[in-house]
Amino acid sequence: MNMTENPSHNCQRHPCSPFTGASGWSILGRPRMKFRDHLPISLLSIALLSISLAIPPLAHAAEPPELTILPPQPVLSGPHAVQQLVVEQMRGGQFLGDVTGKVKFASLNPEVALVSLAGIVTPVADGTAMIRAEIDGRLVETPVAVKSANAAEQWSFRHDVQAVLTKSGCNMGACHGAQAGKKGFKLALRGYDSPMDYNTLTRQSKGRRVSLADPAHSLILLKATGTIPHGGGARFDDDSLEYRIVSEWIAEGAP
C-alpha cells in the first residue's frame, strides 16, 4: 500500500526520515523537528571548540623554563669548605633537566667567595657573596654565606687524612690495602681500621713515613708526589688540597 496516498494512516514521511512524509509529520502524529533546529551548533563548530580548549595558548608554550640553583642559599663554614652548585630547569613545578654544565657562573662578590666554571664555590673572606648563573640570556642568582674563612682548622686523621688515602687509592686492594700490603707498608682496606693505619704511619719504619721536624721530607709525601720512586706512581701534586691536608696535619704534630 502507498501510505502517502491514504490520509487515514497519518504517517506521511518527512524528506529527512524514512518514517515521515513530506508534510513533516511522523508516524506518531507529532510534528517533526528539522535537522538544523535539532542541532543549532554544527559539528564543525563543536570540533573547533574542543581543539581550542585542548591546546594551550602558544604564548604560554613558548615561555622559557625557570632556572633554579641548588642548594638554595648555601653556607660555607671554615677555610677549606667547598660547595658544588647545581642548576636545573623547571616549568610548572616539573623538573626538565640539569643544565649545570651549560651555564656560565660568576661571583658578584669575589672578595668574599669565588666560583669555578663548574660551579664549585670556595671561600675567601667572611660575608655574603651573590653567585650568578647565566644561560641563553636567562639569569638566576643565590646568596652564599661565608663564615670563619680565616679560622685555623685542625686536620683530623680519621676524617681528613684517611679521606686523602682513600681518594688517592693508597688503601685499595691493588695497592697498600692488599692482604700483605706493598713493600712492607700495609694499610687497612679502604680505611676500615683508622687506629691501625695511624700506628703504621707514625710509628713503624722508624718514623720515616711522617717527619714532624720537617713535614715536606715525610716519606708519605715524597712518594705520593713522585719526588722519589714509587711503585704506584704519583698520587697527587704538591700544590693540591690533598698535599696541603697531609702536610699541615704532620706540621700540627700528626694528631
Beta strands, then each sheet from edge to edge (+ up, - down):
strand 1: 66-70
strand 2: 75-77
strand 3: 83-84
strand 4: 86-91
strand 5: 94-98
strand 6: 104-107
strand 7: 113-115
strand 8: 120-123
strand 9: 127-135
strand 10: 138-147
sheet 1: 1+ 4- 5+
sheet 2: 2+ 10+ 9- 6+
sheet 3: 3+ 8- 7+
end
